[in-house]
Amino acid sequence: MLILFRYGNNDLKQPEIVIMKAKNRYLILFFTLILFLSFLYILMKVRKKVTKIQPFQHNTFLSIEDLEELESRVDQVEDMNPTLCRMETCFNFTRCSQSFKVRFIFKESSFYTAEADEACLFVLSLDTLDRDPLSQDFIRNMQFRVEALPYWNGGENHLIFNLYSGTWPHYTEDLGFNIGKAILAKASIAVENYRPRFDISLPLFHRTHPEKGGEPGFVKSTNFPGVHKYFLAFKGKRYVHGIGSEVRNSLYHLHNGKDVALVTTCKHGKNWKEMQDDRCEMDNDEYDKWDYNQLLANSTFCLVPRGRRLGSFRFLETLQAGCVPVLLSNSWQLPFGEVIDWTLATISIDERQLLQVPEILRMVSQPQIFKLRQQTQIVWDQYLSSVRSIMLTTLEIIRQRINLHSASSLQVWNSRPGIFFTKREEDEGSDRVCMVISTVSETPVSSSRSPILRIIQSASQTGFIRESLVLWSSNSTPPPLEDWYRFSSSNPGKLNIRIIQTNGTKLDKFKVASQCKSSTVFAVDDDITIAREEIVFAYTVFKDFDDRLVGFTPRVHYWDGDTQRWKYSSRPSSSFSIINTNAALFHKKYAEIFHSYLPRKMIKFLSDFPHCEDILFNFLISQITKKAPVKVTQRKRLSSSKIEDRGRMIREFDEKQSCMMRFFEDFGEMALVVSQARFDPVLFKDNVSNLRKKYRKIETLD
């Protein structure tokens, strides 16, 4: 705007303001053009700088010169800044060419090796869980200690676990020593400090978190829609000032004491009275009126605001309770976010939208809430319920990064039964059955009346058993295959028989079963008398319950209040929790998992207590499925042999009693599930014409 002063001829008058519109427009246009050209010049300069720091152009191929230049830049990145580490740049894959073995942790795990030369990954043997300098568990001189480790090598192929880092008042994520090229598995890690597909974000868990086993999720009902007393809940500490205080200091604005219960307390720390504000006394009184466990169990949504650090104990607590976690922690890299899709189990809201949280949550539909609640239980049960589960999940993520060809899809990770209990490759002949026969008797194979050949005869008549693996444990030499086919009246094209000799070594039926081409296994002992119709009916039932163990001989576990121990019973009962594998059907994947997942000490334990094999197998399947096995038809006795040595029978029974407690302790829970259901053929033993019955021979068997 241009201002002109006009003076009259006579007196000095008040100045008048004249707006020169035309000139004004030209001036504005001129200055706008100057600004635009300046902005364009700056943009071009910035673009040139960005172009210069690109590692390489995304061409359809790279020349030798490009590769050499790229490798030199990667070397510079490693030397200059380990924060840019990726598996491709900071991990030595050549150590893992044979197998994925880990040293210094989980000695009971199948991953463990005591030989350093065999190790693909080293878990730091020093305690790095608590790196808060104010903590009594803080280990000093850590830099000197790690560099003194014989295989440290700048952290290459090392894994470091950490739950707490930094201290008051800033709570930085620095561990207090240079981790070099080591993979960091850390709780409360920020997105900006997380190295994608290299580091691993852990959940923050209490010192009292179960080492193994752990309680399953608390959601037992599948009623829809779910009805809860409280819509939104939170009970926890309030920080009067400092990092992490913004959200918790404002929760009282949303608390209405009815369907929204958000209560906090200032009573924490030694000097809380000195730091309290005007609201503390009122908040403390309200806080004491509410029971935390009741809120968890009776709320639809549970708030999980950040604490001093980004993570919170509330995260695992709400997941287990099935209260949908509402996360208020900006920049938090969620635990195992590389493989767990947290959008299926949680709701994340920006901290700045705190006062809008109830409004946002009321827009979530009942079907969505139902799915979220169900998913919290899947993730909790499979990956978070114990320290062992958390550590094995960490190792499995790293293993799949190394072996990309065997990596599982996100769908497998985020659905039941989970990554540890899902077969990693497709089986051949999914509509066929593989029979595994264990030789437990010394009866020679001399004629078609031999028990083992009668089993093969019954199997070959079913039409769906196409292969038979005979686990030959006898010291005598097995007959040639021609005799097996001749005596059993089996056609080599219809049933393929293979003899597997142990040669004096321990080889259990489950290791043999993992060699089957078919996905379904029928395990049977050679002293069993079983008819074709029994096998056919059992397989018919199995097709509807293919995730369980289906068989004929039931056993049950029970709690003995006098001795305060779990016991095993073989007495006839209407209840059962164990199915003997002397004649049972199961999916081959359980045979594979038996040796790949179970701790090595459990498998080794069976060499001294071989009669506990069935109990351990039932423990495993029940832990995976959370279901009872399936009993088919009423049969008093399957075995054709008699135990004449009563002393041996008593010893075996005592062994099984010891095994019950041993497996309970190793699993960290009583995984077995009791059932009273039994499946019989239609019209089984009904007083009707025999011609109307499909499985006529079954009811005539004793």
C-alpha positions in Angstrom: 0.0 0.0 0.0 1.4 3.4 -1.0 0.5 6.4 1.1 0.6 10.0 -0.4 0.4 13.2 1.5 -1.4 16.0 -0.4 -1.0 19.6 0.8 -3.4 22.4 -0.1 -2.5 25.9 -1.4 -3.4 27.7 1.7 -3.2 25.7 4.9 -1.7 22.3 5.8 -4.5 19.9 5.8 -4.8 16.3 7.2 -3.0 13.8 4.9 -5.2 11.6 2.7 -4.5 8.0 2.1 -4.7 7.0 -1.6 -4.5 3.4 -2.6 -2.9 2.9 -5.9 -4.5 -0.4 -7.0 -2.9 -0.9 -10.3 0.7 -0.4 -9.1 -0.1 -2.6 -6.0 -1.1 -5.5 -8.2 2.1 -5.3 -10.2 4.3 -5.1 -7.2 2.6 -8.1 -5.5 3.0 -10.1 -8.8 6.7 -9.1 -9.0 7.5 -10.2 -5.5 5.6 -13.4 -5.9 7.6 -14.3 -9.0 10.8 -13.6 -7.1 9.7 -15.9 -4.2 8.7 -18.7 -6.6 12.0 -18.6 -8.5 13.9 -18.7 -5.2 11.9 -21.7 -4.0 12.5 -23.5 -7.3 16.2 -22.8 -7.0 16.3 -24.2 -3.5 14.3 -27.3 -4.5 16.7 -28.1 -7.3 19.7 -27.9 -4.9 18.0 -30.2 -2.3 17.1 -32.7 -5.1 20.7 -32.8 -6.2 21.8 -33.5 -2.7 19.2 -36.3 -2.2 20.2 -37.9 -5.5 23.8 -37.9 -4.5 23.1 -40.0 -1.3 21.1 -42.7 -3.1 23.0 -46.0 -2.7 22.2 -47.1 -6.3 19.7 -46.6 -9.1 17.0 -49.2 -9.5 18.0 -50.4 -12.9 17.0 -53.7 -14.4 20.6 -54.9 -13.8 23.8 -53.8 -12.1 27.2 -53.7 -13.8 30.3 -55.1 -12.1 31.4 -51.5 -11.4 28.0 -50.8 -9.8 28.4 -53.8 -7.5 31.9 -52.9 -6.5 30.8 -49.4 -5.7 27.8 -50.7 -3.7 29.9 -53.1 -1.7 32.4 -50.3 -0.8 29.5 -48.1 0.3 28.1 -51.0 2.4 31.5 -51.4 4.1 31.6 -47.7 4.8 28.1 -47.9 6.4 29.2 -50.8 8.6 32.4 -49.0 9.7 30.8 -45.6 10.2 27.3 -46.2 11.6 26.0 -49.5 13.0 22.6 -47.9 13.3 22.2 -48.6 9.6 22.7 -52.4 10.0 20.6 -54.8 8.1 20.8 -58.6 8.0 22.4 -58.2 4.5 25.1 -55.9 5.8 25.9 -56.8 9.4 25.1 -60.6 9.7 27.5 -63.4 8.6 25.2 -65.9 6.8 28.0 -68.3 6.2 27.9 -69.4 9.9 24.3 -70.6 9.3 24.8 -72.5 6.0 24.2 -75.9 7.7 21.6 -75.2 10.4 20.3 -72.6 12.8 22.0 -73.3 16.1 22.3 -70.9 19.1 24.9 -70.8 21.8 24.7 -69.8 25.5 20.9 -69.9 25.9 18.0 -72.4 26.0 20.2 -75.5 26.6 17.0 -77.5 26.6 15.9 -76.1 23.2 16.4 -77.8 19.9 18.2 -74.6 18.8 21.0 -75.0 21.3 24.6 -76.1 20.6 27.5 -76.3 22.9 30.0 -76.0 20.0 31.0 -72.5 19.1 32.0 -73.5 15.6 28.5 -74.9 14.9 26.7 -71.8 16.2 24.9 -69.5 13.8 23.9 -67.1 16.5 25.4 -66.2 19.9 23.2 -64.9 22.7 25.2 -62.5 24.9 26.2 -64.4 28.0 26.2 -61.2 30.1 23.1 -59.9 31.7 21.9 -56.9 29.7 18.2 -57.0 30.6 18.4 -54.0 32.9 20.6 -51.2 31.7 19.2 -48.5 34.1 22.3 -47.1 35.9 20.1 -46.6 39.0 19.1 -50.2 39.2 20.8 -52.7 41.5 21.0 -55.2 38.6 23.0 -52.8 36.4 26.3 -54.3 35.3 29.2 -51.8 35.0 32.2 -51.8 32.7 30.1 -53.5 30.1 32.2 -52.3 27.1 35.3 -54.0 28.6 33.3 -57.1 29.3 31.8 -57.6 25.8 35.1 -56.9 24.1 36.7 -59.6 26.2 34.3 -62.3 25.0 36.1 -64.7 22.7 33.5 -64.7 19.9 32.3 -61.1 20.1 33.9 -59.9 16.8 32.3 -56.5 17.0 28.9 -58.0 17.8 28.6 -60.0 14.6 26.0 -62.7 14.8 25.2 -61.8 18.4 21.8 -61.3 20.0 21.3 -58.9 22.9 18.2 -58.9 25.1 17.1 -55.8 26.9 14.0 -54.8 28.8 15.1 -51.5 30.5 17.5 -48.8 29.2 18.3 -45.3 30.2 17.3 -43.7 33.5 15.5 -40.7 35.0 14.7 -38.1 33.8 15.3 -38.7 30.1 15.0 -42.5 29.8 17.1 -42.7 26.6 17.4 -46.0 24.8 21.2 -46.2 25.0 22.4 -49.4 26.6 25.6 -47.8 27.9 28.0 -49.7 25.6 28.6 -50.0 21.9 26.5 -53.0 20.6 28.3 -52.9 17.2 26.7 -55.3 14.7 24.7 -57.2 17.3 20.9 -57.7 16.8 19.1 -55.9 19.6 15.9 -57.6 21.0 14.6 -54.7 23.1 11.4 -53.7 24.9 10.0 -50.1 24.5 12.0 -49.4 21.4 11.1 -46.4 19.3 10.4 -46.5 15.6 13.3 -44.1 14.9 15.8 -46.3 16.8 14.5 -49.6 15.4 16.6 -51.1 12.5 13.9 -52.8 10.3 14.3 -56.6 9.8 17.4 -56.5 12.0 16.4 -55.6 15.5 13.4 -57.1 17.3 10.9 -55.3 19.5 10.0 -57.2 22.7 7.0 -56.8 25.0 7.7 -55.4 28.4 7.1 -58.2 31.0 7.2 -58.4 34.8 10.0 -60.3 36.6 7.2 -62.6 37.8 6.2 -63.5 34.2 6.1 -67.3 34.0 9.3 -68.8 32.7 7.4 -71.5 30.8 3.9 -72.7 30.3 2.0 -69.7 31.6 -1.7 -69.3 32.0 -3.9 -69.3 28.8 -5.9 -66.3 27.9 -8.9 -65.5 30.2 -11.5 -65.3 27.5 -13.6 -68.5 27.8 -16.9 -67.3 26.3 -17.6 -66.9 22.6 -21.0 -65.2 23.2 -21.8 -62.5 20.7 -22.2 -59.7 21.3 -20.1 -59.5 24.4 -21.6 -57.7 27.3 -19.3 -55.9 29.7 -20.0 -53.6 32.6 -17.4 -51.0 31.6 -16.8 -49.6 28.2 -13.3 -48.2 28.8 -10.9 -48.8 31.7 -7.5 -48.0 33.1 -5.9 -48.1 36.5 -2.3 -47.2 37.0 0.4 -44.7 38.0 0.3 -41.0 37.2 3.4 -39.0 36.6 3.0 -35.4 37.8 5.6 -34.1 35.4 8.3 -35.2 33.1 8.4 -37.7 30.2 5.3 -39.8 29.9 3.2 -37.5 32.0 1.0 -35.8 29.4 -1.5 -38.5 28.8 -1.9 -39.9 32.3 -2.2 -36.4 33.8 -5.3 -35.8 31.6 -7.2 -39.1 32.1 -9.4 -37.6 34.8 -11.2 -35.5 32.1 -12.6 -38.8 30.7 -13.4 -40.6 33.9 -17.1 -40.7 34.7 -17.2 -43.4 37.3 -19.8 -45.3 35.3 -18.9 -46.9 32.0 -15.6 -45.1 31.7 -13.2 -45.8 34.6 -9.8 -44.2 34.2 -8.1 -43.9 37.6 -4.6 -43.0 38.6 -2.5 -42.6 41.7 0.5 -40.4 42.6 1.6 -42.9 45.3 4.8 -44.3 43.7 8.4 -43.6 44.2 10.1 -42.5 47.3 9.4 -38.7 47.0 5.9 -38.7 45.7 4.6 -36.5 48.4 7.1 -33.8 47.6 6.1 -33.9 43.9 2.3 -34.2 44.2 0.0 -31.6 42.7 -3.4 -30.3 43.8 -5.2 -33.3 42.2 -3.2 -36.1 43.8 -5.2 -36.5 47.0 -8.5 -36.7 45.0 -7.0 -39.1 42.5 -5.5 -41.4 45.2 -8.9 -41.7 46.9 -10.7 -42.5 43.6 -7.9 -45.0 42.7 -8.5 -47.0 45.9 -12.1 -47.6 45.1 -11.5 -49.7 42.0 -10.2 -53.3 41.7 -7.8 -53.7 38.8 -8.6 -57.3 38.0 -12.3 -56.6 38.0 -11.8 -53.8 35.5 -9.8 -56.1 33.2 -12.4 -58.8 33.4 -15.4 -56.6 32.9 -14.3 -54.0 30.3 -14.6 -53.9 26.5 -11.6 -51.7 26.0 -8.5 -51.1 28.2 -6.3 -48.1 27.8 -2.6 -48.7 27.4 -0.9 -45.3 27.7 2.9 -45.1 27.6 4.8 -45.0 30.9 8.1 -43.4 31.4 9.3 -45.6 28.6 7.2 -46.3 25.5 6.2 -49.8 26.6 3.9 -50.7 29.5 3.2 -53.8 31.6 -0.5 -53.1 30.9 0.0 -54.3 27.3 0.4 -58.0 28.2 -2.1 -57.8 31.0 -4.9 -56.5 28.8 -4.0 -59.0 26.0 -4.3 -61.9 28.4 -7.6 -60.6 29.8 -9.1 -60.2 26.3 -9.8 -56.6 27.0 -9.0 -54.9 23.7 -5.9 -52.8 24.2 -6.2 -49.1 23.2 -2.6 -48.0 22.6 -1.5 -44.4 23.3 2.2 -44.4 22.7 3.4 -42.5 19.7 6.5 -43.9 18.0 6.4 -47.2 19.8 7.6 -50.1 17.6 5.1 -52.8 18.7 6.4 -56.1 19.9 7.2 -58.6 17.1 5.6 -56.2 14.7 7.5 -57.7 11.8 5.3 -60.8 12.0 2.3 -60.0 14.2 -0.4 -57.9 12.7 -1.4 -55.8 15.7 -4.3 -54.2 13.8 -6.1 -57.5 14.3 -5.9 -57.3 18.1 -5.4 -53.7 19.2 -6.5 -50.2 18.4 -3.8 -47.5 18.2 -4.7 -43.8 18.7 -2.5 -40.8 18.6 -1.7 -39.4 22.1 -2.9 -36.0 21.0 -6.4 -37.4 20.4 -6.8 -38.5 24.0 -10.0 -36.5 24.7 -11.5 -38.1 21.5 -10.8 -41.7 22.5 -14.3 -42.6 23.8 -15.9 -41.1 20.6 -13.5 -43.0 18.4 -14.1 -46.3 20.2 -17.9 -46.0 20.1 -17.6 -46.2 16.3 -16.1 -49.7 16.5 -18.8 -52.3 15.7 -19.6 -55.3 17.7 -18.3 -57.7 15.1 -15.0 -55.9 15.1 -14.8 -56.0 18.9 -15.5 -59.7 18.8 -12.7 -60.3 16.3 -10.3 -58.1 18.3 -11.0 -60.0 21.5 -10.5 -63.4 19.8 -7.2 -62.3 18.3 -5.8 -61.1 21.6 -6.1 -64.7 22.9 -4.4 -66.1 19.8 -1.4 -63.8 20.1 -1.2 -64.2 23.9 -1.4 -68.1 23.9 1.1 -68.6 21.1 3.8 -66.0 21.6 3.5 -64.1 24.9 2.3 -66.3 27.7 5.8 -67.1 29.1 9.4 -66.0 28.9 10.2 -69.2 26.9 7.5 -68.3 24.3 8.9 -64.8 23.9 12.4 -66.0 23.5 11.5 -68.8 21.1 9.5 -66.3 19.0 12.5 -64.1 18.9 14.7 -66.9 17.7 12.2 -68.1 15.1 11.9 -64.6 13.6 15.7 -64.6 13.1 15.7 -68.2 11.8 13.2 -67.3 9.2 15.1 -64.2 8.2 18.1 -66.4 7.5 16.1 -69.2 5.8 13.8 -67.2 3.6 12.7 -70.2 1.6 11.1 -71.7 4.7 9.6 -68.5 6.1 5.9 -68.6 7.0 3.2 -66.2 5.8 1.7 -63.6 8.1 -1.5 -65.6 8.0 0.2 -68.5 9.7 1.8 -66.3 12.3 -1.5 -64.6 13.1 -3.8 -67.6 13.3 -4.1 -70.8 15.3 -2.2 -73.1 15.9 0.6 -70.6 15.2 4.1 -70.7 13.7 5.5 -73.4 16.0 2.7 -75.9 15.3 2.1 -75.5 11.6 3.7 -77.8 9.0 6.1 -75.9 6.8 5.5 -77.8 3.6 2.7 -79.5 1.9 2.3 -83.3 2.5 1.8 -85.7 -0.3 -1.4 -87.8 -0.4 -3.5 -85.8 2.0 -6.3 -88.4 1.4 -4.1 -91.3 2.2 -2.9 -92.8 5.5 0.6 -94.0 6.5 0.7 -96.9 9.0 3.6 -97.1 11.4 3.9 -100.4 13.1 6.1 -100.7 16.2 7.4 -104.2 17.0 7.0 -104.7 20.7 6.7 -108.5 20.8 9.2 -111.2 20.0 6.7 -113.2 18.0 8.4 -114.3 14.7 7.0 -113.5 11.4 6.5 -117.1 10.2 3.0 -117.3 8.8 -0.1 -115.3 7.8 -1.4 -115.9 11.3 1.4 -113.7 12.8 -0.2 -110.7 14.6 1.8 -108.1 12.7 0.8 -109.6 9.3 -2.8 -109.7 10.4 -2.6 -105.9 11.1 -1.2 -105.4 7.6 -4.0 -107.5 6.1 -6.6 -105.4 7.9 -4.9 -102.2 6.8 -4.6 -103.2 3.1 -8.3 -104.0 3.0 -9.2 -100.4 4.0 -8.2 -98.9 0.6 -6.8 -95.7 2.1 -3.7 -97.0 3.8 -1.1 -97.0 1.0 2.2 -97.2 2.9 3.4 -99.1 6.0 6.6 -98.4 7.9 7.6 -101.2 10.2 9.9 -100.2 13.0 11.8 -103.4 13.6 13.2 -103.4 17.1 13.9 -107.1 17.4 17.4 -108.4 17.5 16.6 -111.0 14.9 16.8 -110.2 11.2 13.5 -109.3 9.6 12.1 -111.5 6.8 12.6 -110.4 3.2 10.0 -108.1 1.7 8.7 -110.8 -0.5 7.6 -112.8 2.5 5.9 -109.8 4.0 3.8 -109.3 0.9 3.2 -113.1 0.5 2.2 -113.7 4.1 0.0 -110.6 4.4 -1.7 -111.1 1.1 -0.8 -107.6 0.2 -0.2 -106.3 -3.3 3.0 -104.2 -3.6 1.2 -101.8 -5.8 -1.6 -101.4 -3.3 0.4 -101.2 -0.1 4.0 -100.2 0.0 5.8 -101.9 3.0 9.2 -100.6 4.2 11.2 -102.1 7.1 13.2 -99.7 9.3 15.7 -101.4 11.5 17.0 -99.7 14.7 20.3 -101.5 14.8 20.3 -101.2 18.5 19.7 -97.5 18.6 16.7 -95.8 20.1 14.3 -94.8 17.4 10.7 -93.9 18.4 7.6 -94.2 16.3 7.2 -90.4 16.0 10.6 -90.0 14.3 9.7 -92.8 11.9 6.2 -91.2 11.3 7.8 -88.0 10.2 9.2 -89.9 7.2 5.7 -90.7 6.0 4.6 -89.2 2.6 1.0 -89.1 3.7 -0.3 -86.4 6.1 -2.2 -88.8 8.3 -0.5 -91.4 10.5 -2.0 -94.6 11.9 0.3 -95.8 14.7 -0.1 -99.3 15.9 1.8 -101.8 18.0 2.3 -105.3 16.6 0.6 -107.0 19.5 -2.7 -105.3 18.7 -5.7 -107.2 17.3 -7.7 -104.7 15.2 -10.3 -105.3 12.5 -10.6 -103.5 9.1 -14.0 -102.0 10.2 -12.4 -100.5 13.3 -9.7 -98.8 11.3 -12.2 -97.5 8.7 -14.5 -96.1 11.4 -11.7 -94.5 13.3 -10.5 -92.8 10.1 -14.0 -91.6 9.4 -14.1 -89.9 12.8 -10.5 -88.5 12.4 -11.5 -86.7 9.2 -13.8 -84.5 11.4 -11.2 -84.1 14.2 -7.9 -84.1 12.3 -6.3 -81.7 14.8 -6.6 -84.3 17.6 -5.4 -87.7 18.6 -8.0 -90.3 17.7 -7.8 -93.8 19.1 -9.1 -96.7 21.1 -7.3 -97.0 24.4 -8.1 -94.2 26.9 -6.3 -93.2 30.1 -6.9 -90.3 32.5 -4.9 -88.0 34.7 -6.2 -86.6 38.0 -5.1 -84.5 41.0 -4.3 -86.4 44.2 -5.1 -84.0 47.0 -3.3 -86.2 49.6 0.1 -86.2 47.8 -0.4 -82.9 46.1 0.6 -84.5 42.8 -0.8 -85.2 39.4 -1.5 -88.9 38.9 -2.1 -91.3 36.0 -4.8 -93.9 36.0 -5.5 -96.8 33.6 -8.7 -98.0 35.3 -11.8 -98.1 33.2 -13.6 -94.8 33.5 -16.1 -92.6 31.7 -13.5 -89.8 31.7 -10.2 -89.7 29.8 -7.5 -87.3 28.8 -4.9 -89.5 27.2 -5.2 -91.9 24.2 -2.6 -94.6 24.0 -0.8 -94.6 20.6 -0.8 -98.4 20.5 -3.7 -97.9 18.0 -4.3 -94.2 17.1 -4.5 -91.7 14.3 -2.9 -88.3 14.2 -1.6 -85.7 11.8 2.1 -86.1 10.7 2.9 -82.6 11.8 2.7 -83.6 15.4 5.3 -86.2 14.8 7.6 -83.6 13.3 6.9 -81.1 16.1 7.6 -83.8 18.7 11.3 -83.7 17.9 11.6 -80.1 16.5 9.8 -78.2 19.2 10.0 -80.2 22.5 13.0 -79.4 24.7 15.8 -81.8 24.2 15.8 -82.8 27.9 12.3 -84.2 27.4 13.3 -86.4 24.5 16.4 -87.5 26.5 14.2 -88.3 29.5 12.3 -90.8 27.4 15.4 -92.9 26.9 15.2 -93.7 30.6 11.4 -93.8 30.7 10.3 -95.2 27.3 6.8 -96.1 28.6 6.0 -92.4 29.1 6.1 -91.7 25.3 2.3 -91.7 25.0 1.9 -89.3 27.9 4.3 -86.8 26.4 2.7 -87.0 23.0 -0.7 -86.3 24.5 0.7 -83.4 26.5 2.1 -81.9 23.3 -1.1 -82.2 21.2 -3.3 -80.9 24.0 -1.0 -77.9 24.6 -1.3 -77.1 20.9 -5.0 -77.6 20.5 -6.3 -76.8 24.0 -8.6 -79.8 23.4 -9.1 -83.3 24.6 -8.2 -86.4 22.4 -11.0 -88.4 20.8 -12.0 -91.9 21.9 -13.7 -94.2 19.3 -15.8 -97.4 20.1 -16.0 -99.4 23.2 -13.4 -102.1 23.3 -12.3 -103.9 26.4 -9.0 -105.1 25.1 -7.0 -104.5 22.0 -3.7 -106.2 22.9 -3.4 -109.8 22.1 -0.4 -110.3 24.5 -0.6 -110.8 28.2 1.8 -109.2 30.7 2.9 -112.2 32.9 5.7 -110.3 34.7 3.6 -108.4 37.3 6.7 -106.8 38.8 7.5 -105.2 35.4 4.0 -104.0 35.0 4.2 -102.2 38.4 7.5 -100.6 37.5 6.1 -99.3 34.3 3.1 -97.9 36.1 5.3 -96.2 38.7 7.3 -94.7 35.9 4.2 -93.1 34.4 3.3 -91.6 37.8 6.7 -89.9 37.9 6.3 -88.8 34.3 3.1 -87.0 35.0 4.7 -84.6 37.4 7.9 -84.3 35.3 6.0 -83.3 32.2 3.8 -80.9 34.2 6.9 -79.1 35.5 8.6 -79.1 32.1 5.5 -77.6 30.3 4.8 -75.3 33.2 1.1 -76.2 33.1 -1.2 -79.2 33.1 -1.9 -79.3 29.3 -4.1 -82.4 29.3 -7.8 -81.9 28.9 -10.4 -84.3 30.3 -13.3 -85.5 28.1 -16.2 -87.9 28.4 -17.2 -88.0 24.7 -16.9 -91.3 22.8 -17.8 -91.9 19.2 -19.6 -95.1 18.2 -21.1 -96.1 14.8 -24.7 -95.3 14.1 -27.0 -98.1 15.6 -24.0 -99.4 17.5 -25.3 -102.4 19.6 -28.9 -101.2 19.0 -31.5 -103.9 18.9 -32.1 -103.7 15.1 -31.4 -105.8 12.1 -27.7 -106.3 11.5 -28.3 -105.5 7.8 -29.1 -101.9 8.8 -25.7 -101.4 10.4 -22.7 -100.1 8.4 -20.0 -101.4 10.8 -21.5 -104.8 11.7 -18.3 -106.5 12.9 -17.3 -103.8 15.5 -20.0 -104.7 18.1 -19.0 -108.4 18.1 -15.5 -107.5 19.2 -14.6 -107.8 22.9 
